[in-house]
Each structure stands twice: as C-alpha cells, then as structure tokens.
C-alpha cells in the first residue's frame, strides 16, 4: 500500500471504528431542536426563500448547517441521515484528534487515555448523538491544532479548517485572527546585543523590531511576504465576513445572529454576563469534566508547565484561548452553558492524561518524579471512586436518547399517517420544542405551527397534546422552561383525528 494512502486510511479506519461502536451502543441518536431548524431553513434557502425566523424562540442560525440542509433538501429524509452521519463521525474525529495531540505533545499512552476520557464524558455523548453543531466545530478546531502541531506556522491549512469552524461557532473567528497575528508577529527577548532603533531590521534575526518594553520586543516575522500575509488575513476574517453577509442577505440585519441570540438568552433566563461568568463558568466546565477531571486537568497543566514546558506550551495556549473565547462570548450576552466549554474540555482531557501518566516522561532521578506519581495515584483513586457516578451519567444518556427518540419518532409518525390533512389552520403544539420537527416533516414554514405555551391556541386548526406525564418530562429539554403542559385538549377541539403512544391530535376546522 502506498505510504500516502496508508497515511489517510489508518485514521479514517480509526474514526470509522469508533463511530461504529458508538452506533452499536447508542443506536437512537437524532437531530436536536437547533439542527432540525437548520434543515428546515436550508430547505427554504434551496427554494430561494428567506429562512422563516418568526416562530417562537428560534435558535441561532449557523450558515454551514443551513447550507447542508439546502444541499440535501431535494433528497427527502437525506438531511436527517447526513446530519446524523456527521454527528457520529464528529465524535470519532474528536477522539482521534485528542489521541493524536496527546501522542504528539507527550506520548501514545497519554493520547489513548485522553481519548478514552473524552469518549466517556456524558456531555460529549449526549450533545454529539443529538447532532449539535458544536461537535463538528470542535473536530475542525482540533484538526487545525493538530496541523499546527505537525507543521508549526503552517499558515493556510490551519486557517482553511478554522473558516468552516467559524461558520458553526463564532469562537473560531477569534482563533483565526489570533493565529494570523502569530504568523505575522513575533514577541520575545532580543539577543544580548541591542538593535539601536525600533523598526531597524536586524539581518541576523528573523523579525523587524516594531516595539520594545522592559527587555521584550515585538516585531514582524520575515518568514512570509507582505502579499502572502495579506491573503492569509483575508482567510482569517472570512468566517465572520461570510456570517455577517449571510445574516444581511437572509434577514436584512447583519447582526441578526447576535441580537437574536441575546434575546433568546434573555427570554429563557439563562446565565450570562461577566458576573455569571465568574459564578457559573467553572461549574459549566465542571459539568463536562466532573470533579476527578477538573482536579486532574489543573494538576496536569501546572505540572506540564513546570516540568514539560516545551511539550505543553501549545496545549496550554490552546486551553487558555478556548476559555478566553468562551468568556468573551458570555460577556457579550451569550449563554453560559456546559456545551460551550467542550472544546476546552477536549484539550484539558490531554492534561488529565498527563496528570496520570506524565511522571514517566521525567528522568528516573528527577526529584519531582515521586511526587508526581503520588498525585497521579490520588487522581486515579478519585476516578475509581467516581466510577459509579460516571456509569450512571453515561447510562442516563442512553435512556434519555431512547425515550426522546421514541417521542420524536411518534411526532413524525403523525405526519406520515396524514394526521394534519387537510391543513385547515395553524397547528398548536405544547411548546416550541415540537415546532421544527413538524415543520420539517410537513414541509411547511415554522410560523404555521404555534407554540401554545408562548403564543396561545388559535381558534381553528389542529392541537397536538401529549398522552402522559412521561412525554412531558422527556420532551421539554430546557430546565428553565417552566411551561405547564396539559394532557387535555383546549375547549373547542373535541374531534380526535389521530393518536399514538406519545401524542394525540385534535382538530377544529
């Protein structure tokens, strides 16, 4: 087999195997509320219509997922199938990239332990198997970091991965811009002989000095021409430019995604802002890492910085940058939730593994080797003690997916059974969660479906009612949603036209 083929075949097989195992263990993944909406909007874009953002509590549009919906919309159920293939592969890619980063920075056992840590964290499984766009975004960012690890200052290959990442999550905009600054500028201490004036190029050095302060110098790197840096700058800002253009074209408001998200965060009373960032930010990260992971990650970062600084430098910088991006978006009015810390958690998984196994990389006579072993033993003991809790968390992912997939499937079954024919008016559903699923299945605009809890029940049309408290408890996924959903139809809707295990449909035409 040619080396070039083997180079790509091995990781592809690795990712496919992990994804297949996940599919066997968790066979009932399904697209979540945000992703289904993206597929609905993508279908509207394919018909050259502006996306319908007028329904109750629409999620933030993401250009890349809408594009996937547009491209796959002519093929029936293909959008959902493609979305879930991407979802399972994204988890496999994240595990693979975490493994390769751990192997590249430290060694193979550390990479393996880090990948296992990620694959056993409930938020990665829960969000990934519901098709959240955060998982492909994380995979793209980790892929860019791996390219940079293998080829320092690689340039366009890194930015080429951050551009699509920036069409999924805005944090990648900052990563791309910071990376361009890293390519263009160099900061450090000068050699012993000083350069007389700022801006004078030292022919023996790699940069032109622009600024000095207390023994530090900032200068242009001379590795790339001004022309190359210019087009790399265009690539670095392409993500935000395309997103702003997307909003401007589809809504007439170039800042729609930001203002719409801020409004939704306020409506749902989610934690946001600098004060909540301090109070709840660590808790959000801890929800992903759990206590053994938090302790191990902190210890791994400290020990790595102290004794394996050159190996740890890129990883620590990436962790700090991802946490900074999370903090900046929280201060800008976006929600403080665990899902947005998962990139940092994936990187910190490597330092958890370093805390457990990094002592092996110290010299046998190093005075901190024994102390590191003791700390590793404490962290390992914490994981053993926490194991029953982790088992329960991961088992709950499976049971929740099973229950919610059943309820979502029953909602789709109503569409397939023709329960809403003829469509003689709006369809009222218990709350906004059911809107995109029915809009996708019926091929109608989301505003033709009314959230009873937010907008009330229309005088005519259809009403969808849950059959049991089990459906209510497993269908409303947002803990801040205080909706009180009734099991009985509202007055005037006495004609029951369809039912199944989860839902009943009543009509008043």
C-alpha positions, 0 to 999 in steps of 0.5 A, spaced: 500 500 500 502 506 498 505 510 504 500 516 502 494 512 502 496 508 508 497 515 511 489 517 510 486 510 511 489 508 518 485 514 521 479 514 517 479 506 519 480 509 526 474 514 526 470 509 522 471 504 528 469 508 533 463 511 530 461 504 529 461 502 536 458 508 538 452 506 533 452 499 536 451 502 543 447 508 542 443 506 536 437 512 537 441 518 536 437 524 532 437 531 530 436 536 536 431 542 536 437 547 533 439 542 527 432 540 525 431 548 524 437 548 520 434 543 515 428 546 515 431 553 513 436 550 508 430 547 505 427 554 504 434 557 502 434 551 496 427 554 494 430 561 494 426 563 500 428 567 506 429 562 512 422 563 516 425 566 523 418 568 526 416 562 530 417 562 537 424 562 540 428 560 534 435 558 535 441 561 532 442 560 525 449 557 523 450 558 515 454 551 514 448 547 517 443 551 513 447 550 507 447 542 508 440 542 509 439 546 502 444 541 499 440 535 501 433 538 501 431 535 494 433 528 497 427 527 502 429 524 509 437 525 506 438 531 511 436 527 517 441 521 515 447 526 513 446 530 519 446 524 523 452 521 519 456 527 521 454 527 528 457 520 529 463 521 525 464 528 529 465 524 535 470 519 532 474 525 529 474 528 536 477 522 539 482 521 534 484 528 534 485 528 542 489 521 541 493 524 536 495 531 540 496 527 546 501 522 542 504 528 539 505 533 545 507 527 550 506 520 548 501 514 545 499 512 552 497 519 554 493 520 547 489 513 548 487 515 555 485 522 553 481 519 548 478 514 552 476 520 557 473 524 552 469 518 549 466 517 556 464 524 558 456 524 558 456 531 555 460 529 549 455 523 548 449 526 549 450 533 545 454 529 539 448 523 538 443 529 538 447 532 532 449 539 535 453 543 531 458 544 536 461 537 535 463 538 528 466 545 530 470 542 535 473 536 530 475 542 525 478 546 531 482 540 533 484 538 526 487 545 525 491 544 532 493 538 530 496 541 523 499 546 527 502 541 531 505 537 525 507 543 521 508 549 526 506 556 522 503 552 517 499 558 515 493 556 510 491 549 512 490 551 519 486 557 517 482 553 511 479 548 517 478 554 522 473 558 516 468 552 516 469 552 524 467 559 524 461 558 520 458 553 526 461 557 532 463 564 532 469 562 537 473 560 531 473 567 528 477 569 534 482 563 533 483 565 526 485 572 527 489 570 533 493 565 529 494 570 523 497 575 528 502 569 530 504 568 523 505 575 522 508 577 529 513 575 533 514 577 541 520 575 545 527 577 548 532 580 543 539 577 543 544 580 548 546 585 543 541 591 542 538 593 535 539 601 536 532 603 533 525 600 533 523 598 526 531 597 524 531 590 521 536 586 524 539 581 518 541 576 523 534 575 526 528 573 523 523 579 525 523 587 524 523 590 531 516 594 531 516 595 539 520 594 545 518 594 553 522 592 559 527 587 555 521 584 550 520 586 543 515 585 538 516 585 531 514 582 524 516 575 522 520 575 515 518 568 514 512 570 509 511 576 504 507 582 505 502 579 499 502 572 502 500 575 509 495 579 506 491 573 503 492 569 509 488 575 513 483 575 508 482 567 510 482 569 517 476 574 517 472 570 512 468 566 517 465 572 520 465 576 513 461 570 510 456 570 517 455 577 517 453 577 509 449 571 510 445 574 516 444 581 511 442 577 505 437 572 509 434 577 514 436 584 512 440 585 519 447 583 519 447 582 526 441 578 526 445 572 529 447 576 535 441 580 537 437 574 536 441 570 540 441 575 546 434 575 546 433 568 546 438 568 552 434 573 555 427 570 554 429 563 557 433 566 563 439 563 562 446 565 565 450 570 562 454 576 563 461 577 566 458 576 573 455 569 571 461 568 568 465 568 574 459 564 578 457 559 573 463 558 568 467 553 572 461 549 574 459 549 566 466 546 565 465 542 571 459 539 568 463 536 562 469 534 566 466 532 573 470 533 579 476 527 578 477 531 571 477 538 573 482 536 579 486 532 574 486 537 568 489 543 573 494 538 576 496 536 569 497 543 566 501 546 572 505 540 572 506 540 564 508 547 565 513 546 570 516 540 568 514 539 560 514 546 558 516 545 551 511 539 550 505 543 553 506 550 551 501 549 545 496 545 549 496 550 554 495 556 549 490 552 546 486 551 553 487 558 555 484 561 548 478 556 548 476 559 555 478 566 553 473 565 547 468 562 551 468 568 556 468 573 551 462 570 548 458 570 555 460 577 556 457 579 550 450 576 552 451 569 550 449 563 554 453 560 559 452 553 558 456 546 559 456 545 551 460 551 550 466 549 554 467 542 550 472 544 546 476 546 552 474 540 555 477 536 549 484 539 550 484 539 558 482 531 557 490 531 554 492 534 561 488 529 565 492 524 561 498 527 563 496 528 570 496 520 570 501 518 566 506 524 565 511 522 571 514 517 566 516 522 561 521 525 567 528 522 568 528 516 573 532 521 578 528 527 577 526 529 584 519 531 582 518 524 579 515 521 586 511 526 587 508 526 581 506 519 581 503 520 588 498 525 585 497 521 579 495 515 584 490 520 588 487 522 581 486 515 579 483 513 586 478 519 585 476 516 578 475 509 581 471 512 586 467 516 581 466 510 577 459 509 579 457 516 578 460 516 571 456 509 569 450 512 571 451 519 567 453 515 561 447 510 562 442 516 563 444 518 556 442 512 553 435 512 556 434 519 555 436 518 547 431 512 547 425 515 550 426 522 546 427 518 540 421 514 541 417 521 542 420 524 536 419 518 532 411 518 534 411 526 532 413 524 525 409 518 525 403 523 525 405 526 519 406 520 515 399 517 517 396 524 514 394 526 521 394 534 519 390 533 512 387 537 510 391 543 513 385 547 515 389 552 520 395 553 524 397 547 528 398 548 536 403 544 539 405 544 547 411 548 546 416 550 541 420 544 542 415 540 537 415 546 532 421 544 527 420 537 527 413 538 524 415 543 520 420 539 517 416 533 516 410 537 513 414 541 509 411 547 511 414 554 514 415 554 522 410 560 523 404 555 521 405 551 527 404 555 534 407 554 540 401 554 545 405 555 551 408 562 548 403 564 543 396 561 545 391 556 541 388 559 535 381 558 534 381 553 528 386 548 526 389 542 529 392 541 537 397 536 538 397 534 546 401 529 549 398 522 552 402 522 559 406 525 564 412 521 561 412 525 554 412 531 558 418 530 562 422 527 556 420 532 551 421 539 554 429 539 554 430 546 557 430 546 565 428 553 565 422 552 561 417 552 566 411 551 561 405 547 564 403 542 559 396 539 559 394 532 557 387 535 555 385 538 549 383 546 549 375 547 549 373 547 542 377 541 539 373 535 541 374 531 534 380 526 535 383 525 528 389 521 530 393 518 536 399 514 538 403 512 544 406 519 545 401 524 542 394 525 540 391 530 535 385 534 535 382 538 530 377 544 529 376 546 522 
